[in-house]
Amino acid sequence: MRFFRGILIILLITTFFACHKRDRKVNVDIIPPKKMVEVIYDVHQVEAKLNMEQIKGRNITSLSKEYYNSLFKKHDLTKEEFEKSIEYYAERPAEFEEIYTKVINKFNTVQ
């Protein structure tokens, strides 16, 4: 869990401080923006569940792997595809911000 949380935090910071643009060619291995919204939405739900389990005093190491494996299976992804996509969007802050805006909107409409 800390691994994924660490990745997300580092990549979000990188996103906001990126100072140059990369080649805009779309990589076929990258999760498309619309699907990435769904994936990140589910990542935040997984993290919330894991935080609740940790608050209850449970060891979440194996549970974290189980939840993330389930998430990747649900979205037909591998961990590597997810990480590569996070890196891709972190290098493109405007695109990543659009994705996160949609994630936030989705959370707001679900409540």
PyMOL commands that set and color helices and strands:
alter all, ss='L'
color gray80, all
select helices_A, chain A and resi 2-17+33-55+61-74+79-90+93-110
alter helices_A, ss='H'
color red, helices_A
deselect
rebuild
show_as cartoon
